[in-house]
Amino acid sequence: MVQSIVLSGLAIGCIYALIGITYNVMFSASRVFSFTAGTLGMLGGVLGSLFIAQMHLPLLVGFILALAAGAIFGIITEIVAVRPVLKSLDQHLYVLSTLALALIVQQFTAIEWGTEARPFPRLLDVARNGFDQQFWLPMLACVAVVVGLELLYRYTLIGRAFLAIAEDNFAARALGLPERNLRMTSYALAGAIGSLAGFAGGEMLLAFFGNAPLLTFYGFVPVALGGMGNNRGALVAGLLLGLFQQAANFLVGGIFASVAVFTVFILVLLARPEGLAGSALQRRV
């Protein structure tokens, strides 16, 4: 029982961490907190099941198409829901614009895909065991994303450009960096990461349109606890969230587990508003 709680908690925690990283990648490029991150995770599971289980495409082809669809949706998010808001004086309108886009896609998926959860295909033809692929695939995806982003930001020009616009987009623009193109590229990258989260966790979450709000809210928790823009913090907070949620499901079950999760979440934020791994903002007078 303990092994099952730990494995499922780590796996679901990795999915939450990936959604949190999706939030962070979009936020770092635009200072906009896009609420389409959970929808990207939902699309990864639904499209993966569509391409592999129903259209019978090869695994690699279905995987690439699912990530490409996520990247395209990320670009659409930047063009439709983010770019117009950045031109507005009241930039907090992104809460409405990104949430509206997420709800539109969610309802369209429910109409076309159906409202019933469908099974996600087994990705690898291996026998089930204690450490099954439904557990280690999300972990592998999470490690690959975290390491890949670290290498991208440290050792590539485009990664350093991402860091530059995240630090000060006005200064980056003054230095001649193509801010709009970099922001669009960052949203495409975030879209692929979000889709990967749903694809890798498909066997646990199933292909279900209702995963969108679940991932939106639970994916926000690692960001808030780990500190906005802090991918390492999101990873640690996501793992802790997954373990705590699965333990609460076992101890109290049902809706009470969600109540316990968000109670702890609120208490932590009351104690540390900047998050567990975040740093307090310094005010200059």
Summary of the structure (lengths in Angstrom):
residues: 285
radius of gyration: 18.5
end to end distance: 55.3
largest distance: 63.0
contacts: 1043
relative contact order: 0.21
helix: 77%
strand: 1%
